[in-house]
Amino acid sequence: MQDTFTKEDFLYTVVAERLENQIENNILKTGDKLLSLRALSKEQGISISTAYKAYIELENKGLIEARPKSGYFVRFSPSQYPKTPQALKSDFVPVKASVDDMLRVVYKSINQEGIVKLSRATPSGALIPEAKLNKAMMEAIRRSPNSCTGYEEIQGNPILRKQIAKHAFNWNGNIREDDVVTTQGCMEALIFCLQAVTEPGDTVAIESPTYFGIFNVMKSLGLKVLEIPAEPETGINIAYLEKALETIPVKACLFVPNFCNPAGGLMPDQRKKQLVELLAKQQIPLIEDDIYGEMYFGKNRPKTCKSYDKEGLVMLCSSVSKTLAPGYRVGWCIPGKFIDKVISLKLNHTVSSATPTQAAIALFFETGRYDLHMRKLRKALHTQCLRYTQAVSDYFPKDTKVSRPQGGYVLWIEMNPKIDAFVLFEKAIKEKVSIAPGQIFSTDGRFTHYIRISFGAPYDETIDKSLKKLGALVAEMY
């Protein structure tokens, strides 16, 4: 049965967005009383039911509240947002990537039962359409002449590759299915791309802070890393990178331009173009991790660096691990001029990707289920981002700074310099709350008073209590 949208569904969304814009622009301020349902209905020419849905939408985001016998009032406005974190400068010194005991302790806690996992940047099970995925899997097996028991094509399921190429239109990509190579998740795509353009001992530029899994990859491949500072709102400092390239022989770059983890920055399109042109002049490949690109909160999907690639030097990598099905391990890369090398690496390492999961995801795309799911997921994540941010503002000390991501899964929180994030992690684990301490997002542990928390789980009483407890622990450490 297909999901349908009525005119009323569209109208309440439009009304809610207009009111949200007024709150964001401080036209409607905290404590202001909103129109009654009847008055809003008459003013906007909508039904009372539609007016009620618009207010519920804003209430779910924590922007307004209903007061018994009094009506609706603005609960939270941008003036209450904490300041944003600051980027830390790095030295122009490549270092060996390493994984220390701190990282192993954090990883261990992620898998413990009974822990509120604010450290895990993945979708909550409540946000995954399990029944529809199961249906797609069964249908894919039924359609297959050998029930998906045979090896898939080396380059990947042709229907899936066609759908990936089709969706590239959303980020202004001109991609054919023959340009795509499927992989076992995004991490394998990153590894193949790195192996295609580097040798052990080479230096790769990465952003700082960055996802700790990148350090594992760099270490396993024997690569050195050069950390480039990233602003929490706009991504890497291109001027800093350009200066570093004057003296350091960088073999490749690996960046996350769209909603980087953990800082959450979104590189503006003009800066993406500038980055691609800078690297093209020196013929330096750019491995673009776009795993969060589909999780935008705005009207349009952000472009990629690949959108501006004219020489095939940008190698885009992504997957459905953060958007749809983490356990399916379906990823892909668009490796440009290095595609033959990537296909050869895949043949040597894995022969082919898993047939059933590729076929199921291909069908999920083909039937339009993926687009429908993503509309719902983006809406849920935006709401959760606002609610978590409000809780941090309410429960943490007033000098706390919080990122304002425009997409993705995580908040990057800067605390008072006297706070040791790993000590906070140890205290929080005893209270059954897991966070990611900032030290694990750089090679030298420099983010000592930063933490990352995920808003991947719907906001509920358990999350509220956990954030309140976390804020109290921070306050106790002053």
C-alpha positions in Angstrom: 0.0 0.0 0.0 1.5 3.3 -1.1 1.7 6.3 1.3 -0.2 9.3 0.2 -0.1 12.9 1.1 -3.2 15.1 1.3 -3.5 18.8 0.7 -4.0 19.2 4.5 -0.6 17.5 5.1 1.0 20.1 2.9 -0.8 23.1 4.4 0.1 22.3 8.0 3.7 21.9 7.1 3.8 25.3 5.3 2.1 27.1 8.3 4.5 25.4 10.8 7.5 26.4 8.7 6.4 30.1 8.6 5.9 30.2 12.3 9.2 28.5 12.9 11.0 31.1 10.7 9.4 33.9 12.8 10.7 32.2 16.0 14.2 31.7 14.4 14.3 35.4 13.3 13.2 36.5 16.8 10.0 38.0 15.5 8.2 35.7 17.9 10.1 35.7 21.2 10.3 33.3 24.1 7.1 33.7 26.1 5.0 35.3 23.3 1.5 34.0 23.1 0.4 32.6 19.7 -2.9 32.9 18.0 -5.6 30.5 19.2 -6.4 27.6 17.0 -9.6 29.3 15.9 -7.9 32.6 15.2 -5.0 30.9 13.3 -7.5 28.9 11.3 -9.4 32.1 10.3 -6.2 34.1 9.6 -4.6 31.5 7.4 -7.7 30.2 5.7 -7.2 26.6 7.0 -9.2 24.1 9.0 -8.9 24.0 12.8 -7.5 20.5 12.3 -4.7 21.8 10.1 -4.0 24.6 12.6 -3.7 22.0 15.3 -1.3 19.9 13.3 0.9 22.9 12.7 1.1 23.7 16.4 1.8 20.0 17.2 4.6 20.1 14.7 6.2 23.0 16.5 5.5 21.5 19.9 7.3 18.3 18.9 10.3 20.4 18.0 10.2 22.0 21.5 9.7 25.5 20.0 6.3 26.1 21.5 4.2 24.7 24.4 0.6 24.4 25.3 -0.5 25.8 28.6 -3.8 24.6 30.1 -6.6 27.1 29.6 -4.1 29.7 28.3 -3.2 28.6 24.8 0.1 28.2 23.0 3.3 30.1 23.8 6.8 30.3 22.3 9.0 28.0 24.4 12.4 28.4 22.8 14.0 30.9 20.5 17.5 31.3 18.9 18.4 33.9 21.5 18.6 30.9 24.0 21.1 28.9 21.9 24.5 28.5 23.4 27.5 29.9 21.5 29.2 27.6 19.0 32.5 25.8 19.7 35.8 27.1 18.4 38.2 25.4 16.0 41.7 24.5 17.4 44.8 25.1 15.3 47.1 22.3 14.3 50.8 22.3 13.5 52.1 21.6 10.0 53.4 18.2 11.1 52.3 14.9 9.7 52.1 12.2 12.4 51.5 8.5 12.5 47.9 7.6 13.1 47.4 5.7 16.4 44.6 4.1 18.4 45.2 4.3 22.1 43.6 2.6 25.2 41.1 5.5 25.5 39.6 4.6 22.2 39.3 0.9 23.1 37.5 1.8 26.4 35.0 4.0 24.5 34.4 1.3 21.9 33.8 -1.3 24.6 31.1 0.9 26.3 29.2 1.4 23.0 28.2 -2.3 23.0 27.3 -2.7 26.6 23.7 -3.4 27.4 21.6 -1.1 29.6 23.6 2.0 28.6 22.0 5.1 27.1 24.2 5.3 24.0 24.6 9.0 23.4 28.0 8.1 21.9 26.6 6.1 18.9 26.1 8.1 15.7 23.6 5.8 14.1 19.8 5.8 13.6 17.7 4.5 16.4 15.8 1.3 15.6 12.6 3.3 15.9 13.6 5.3 12.8 14.4 2.2 10.6 11.5 0.9 8.5 12.2 -2.8 9.3 9.0 -4.2 8.0 9.4 -2.5 4.6 13.0 -3.6 4.4 12.0 -7.2 5.1 9.4 -7.0 2.4 12.0 -5.6 0.0 14.5 -8.4 0.9 11.8 -11.1 0.3 10.7 -9.5 -3.0 14.4 -9.2 -4.2 15.0 -12.9 -3.5 11.8 -13.9 -5.2 12.6 -12.0 -8.3 16.1 -13.4 -8.6 16.6 -16.4 -10.9 18.8 -18.0 -8.3 17.3 -16.5 -5.1 20.3 -14.2 -4.7 22.6 -17.2 -3.9 25.1 -16.5 -6.7 28.0 -14.0 -6.9 27.0 -10.5 -7.8 28.9 -8.6 -10.6 32.3 -7.5 -9.4 31.4 -3.8 -9.9 28.1 -4.3 -8.0 24.4 -4.9 -8.6 23.5 -3.0 -11.8 20.1 -1.9 -10.6 21.6 -0.5 -7.4 24.3 1.3 -9.4 21.7 2.7 -11.7 19.7 4.0 -8.7 22.8 5.6 -7.1 23.5 7.3 -10.4 19.9 8.5 -10.6 20.1 10.0 -7.1 23.3 11.8 -7.9 21.0 14.3 -9.8 20.0 15.6 -6.3 23.6 16.9 -5.7 24.1 18.1 -9.3 26.1 15.0 -10.3 26.3 13.8 -13.8 26.9 10.1 -13.0 26.4 6.9 -15.0 25.9 3.4 -13.5 29.3 2.4 -14.9 30.9 5.1 -12.7 29.8 3.4 -9.5 31.4 0.6 -7.6 29.5 -1.0 -4.7 31.3 -1.9 -1.4 30.7 -3.5 2.0 29.8 -0.2 3.7 31.3 3.3 3.4 34.5 2.3 5.3 35.5 -0.3 2.7 34.9 2.3 0.0 37.2 4.7 1.8 39.9 2.0 2.2 39.8 1.1 -1.5 40.0 4.7 -2.5 43.0 5.3 -0.2 44.8 2.2 -1.4 44.2 3.3 -5.0 46.1 6.6 -4.6 48.6 6.1 -1.7 51.4 3.9 -0.5 52.5 3.1 3.1 54.3 6.1 4.5 52.4 8.7 2.4 50.7 11.7 4.1 47.0 12.2 3.9 45.3 15.4 4.9 42.2 14.9 7.1 40.0 17.4 9.0 40.4 18.0 12.8 38.4 16.9 14.6 37.4 13.9 12.6 35.7 10.5 13.1 38.0 8.2 15.2 37.4 5.3 12.7 39.5 7.2 10.2 42.6 6.8 12.5 42.1 3.0 12.4 42.1 3.0 8.6 45.2 5.2 8.4 47.1 3.0 10.9 46.1 -0.2 9.1 47.4 1.3 5.8 50.6 2.6 7.3 49.7 6.2 6.4 50.6 9.5 8.1 48.0 12.1 8.7 48.1 15.9 8.5 45.2 17.4 10.5 43.5 20.5 9.0 41.4 22.6 11.5 37.7 22.5 10.8 35.2 25.1 11.8 32.0 23.7 13.4 29.8 25.6 11.0 31.7 25.7 7.6 34.1 22.8 7.6 37.9 22.8 6.9 40.0 25.9 6.8 41.0 26.0 3.1 43.6 28.8 3.7 45.3 26.6 6.3 45.3 23.6 3.9 46.7 25.7 1.0 49.6 27.0 3.3 50.3 23.4 4.4 50.5 22.2 0.8 53.4 24.6 0.2 55.8 22.6 2.3 54.3 19.2 2.9 54.0 16.5 0.2 50.4 15.5 0.7 49.5 12.5 -1.4 45.7 12.7 -0.9 43.0 14.4 1.1 40.1 12.7 3.0 37.4 15.2 4.0 33.7 15.1 5.0 32.3 18.4 3.5 28.6 17.7 4.4 27.9 17.5 8.1 31.3 16.2 9.2 31.5 14.0 12.3 31.9 15.2 15.1 31.9 19.0 14.4 28.8 18.9 12.1 30.0 21.6 9.7 28.5 22.1 6.3 31.1 23.4 3.8 29.4 26.1 1.6 29.2 25.3 -2.1 31.6 28.0 -3.1 34.2 26.6 -0.7 33.7 23.1 -2.1 34.4 24.5 -5.6 37.4 26.4 -4.2 38.7 23.2 -2.6 38.3 21.1 -5.7 40.1 23.7 -7.8 43.0 24.0 -5.3 43.6 20.3 -5.3 43.2 20.0 -9.1 46.0 22.5 -9.6 48.4 20.2 -7.7 46.7 16.9 -9.0 46.0 15.8 -5.4 43.1 13.3 -5.2 40.2 14.1 -2.8 38.4 11.3 -1.1 35.0 12.7 -0.2 33.1 10.9 2.6 29.5 11.9 1.9 27.8 9.4 4.2 25.8 12.1 6.0 24.9 14.1 2.8 21.3 12.9 2.6 20.5 13.9 6.2 20.0 17.6 5.6 17.5 19.8 7.5 17.0 22.4 4.8 15.0 22.5 1.7 17.6 21.1 -0.7 20.3 18.4 -0.6 23.7 20.0 -0.4 26.0 19.6 -3.3 29.2 17.6 -3.0 32.8 18.3 -4.0 32.2 15.7 -6.7 29.6 18.2 -8.2 32.6 20.4 -9.2 35.0 17.7 -10.3 36.1 18.1 -13.9 39.2 15.9 -13.9 38.0 12.8 -12.1 40.2 13.5 -9.0 37.3 13.4 -6.5 36.4 10.0 -5.2 33.0 10.1 -3.5 32.1 7.5 -0.9 28.8 6.8 0.8 26.4 4.1 2.0 23.0 3.5 3.5 24.5 2.6 7.0 23.5 6.0 8.5 20.3 6.5 6.6 18.5 3.1 6.3 20.2 -0.2 7.3 23.5 -0.2 9.2 23.6 -4.0 9.3 23.2 -4.4 5.5 26.7 -3.1 4.9 25.7 -1.6 1.5 28.1 1.2 0.4 29.6 2.5 -2.8 32.2 4.8 -4.3 32.3 6.9 -7.4 36.1 6.9 -7.9 36.5 9.0 -11.1 39.7 8.4 -13.0 40.8 5.7 -10.5 37.9 3.4 -11.1 39.9 0.6 -12.7 42.3 0.5 -9.7 39.4 0.4 -7.3 37.6 -2.4 -9.2 40.9 -4.3 -9.1 41.3 -3.8 -5.4 37.8 -5.0 -4.8 38.4 -8.1 -6.9 41.5 -8.9 -4.9 40.0 -8.3 -1.5 36.3 -9.3 -1.6 35.5 -10.5 -5.1 32.0 -9.1 -4.9 29.6 -7.5 -2.4 26.8 -9.5 -0.7 24.1 -10.2 -3.3 20.9 -10.3 -1.2 21.4 -6.9 0.6 22.4 -5.1 -2.6 19.3 -6.4 -4.4 17.1 -5.5 -1.5 18.4 -1.9 -1.3 18.2 -1.6 -5.1 14.5 -2.5 -4.9 14.0 -0.1 -2.0 15.4 2.7 -4.1 13.6 1.7 -7.3 10.1 1.6 -5.7 10.5 5.1 -4.2 10.5 3.8 -0.6 14.0 5.3 0.1 12.9 8.8 -0.8 9.8 8.5 1.3 11.8 7.1 4.3 14.4 9.9 4.0 11.7 12.6 4.1 10.5 11.1 7.4 14.0 10.6 8.7 15.2 14.1 8.0 12.2 15.6 9.7 12.7 13.3 12.8 16.4 14.2 13.0 15.8 17.9 12.7 13.2 17.7 15.6 15.6 15.6 17.7 18.5 18.0 17.0 16.4 20.9 18.4 15.2 19.0 21.4 18.7 17.8 22.4 20.2 21.3 21.9 17.5 22.8 24.1 18.2 20.2 26.8 22.0 21.0 26.7 21.1 24.7 27.0 18.8 24.0 30.0 20.9 21.4 31.9 24.6 22.2 31.2 26.6 25.1 32.7 26.0 28.4 31.0 29.5 28.7 29.5 28.9 25.5 27.4 29.1 25.9 23.7 27.2 23.7 21.2 27.4 23.2 17.5 24.4 24.0 15.3 24.4 21.3 12.6 22.3 21.7 9.6 22.1 17.9 9.2 23.6 14.7 10.3 23.4 13.0 13.7 25.7 14.7 16.2 26.3 17.7 18.5 29.8 18.9 19.2 30.0 20.4 22.7 32.7 22.6 24.1 32.9 22.8 27.9 34.9 24.8 30.3 38.7 24.1 29.8 38.9 22.7 33.4 36.7 19.8 32.3 38.5 16.6 31.3 36.2 14.9 28.8 37.5 11.4 29.4 37.0 11.8 33.2 33.5 12.9 32.4 33.1 9.8 30.2 34.1 7.6 33.1 31.7 9.3 35.5 28.9 9.1 32.9 29.4 5.4 32.3 28.9 4.7 36.0 25.5 6.5 35.6 24.7 4.2 32.5 25.3 7.0 30.0 27.8 6.8 27.2 29.3 9.8 25.5 32.3 10.2 23.1 35.1 12.2 24.7 36.8 14.8 22.4 40.2 13.3 22.8 39.5 10.4 20.5 38.8 12.7 17.6 42.4 13.8 17.0 45.8 12.1 16.9 47.1 13.9 20.0 44.1 14.1 22.2 43.9 17.9 22.0 40.1 18.2 22.4 40.3 17.6 26.1 37.2 19.6 27.1 34.9 18.6 24.2 32.4 15.8 23.9 30.2 14.5 21.1 26.7 13.3 21.6 24.3 11.8 19.1 20.7 12.8 18.6 19.9 9.6 16.6 17.4 8.4 19.2 13.9 10.1 19.5 13.8 12.4 22.5 12.0 10.9 25.4 12.0 10.8 29.2 15.1 8.5 29.3 17.1 10.8 27.0 16.0 13.8 29.0 17.1 12.3 32.3 20.4 11.2 30.8 21.2 14.7 29.5 20.1 16.2 32.8 22.4 13.8 34.7 25.3 14.6 32.2 24.8 18.3 32.8 24.9 17.8 36.5 28.2 15.8 36.2 29.8 18.6 34.3 28.7 21.1 36.9 30.2 19.0 39.7 33.6 19.0 37.9 34.0 22.8 38.1 
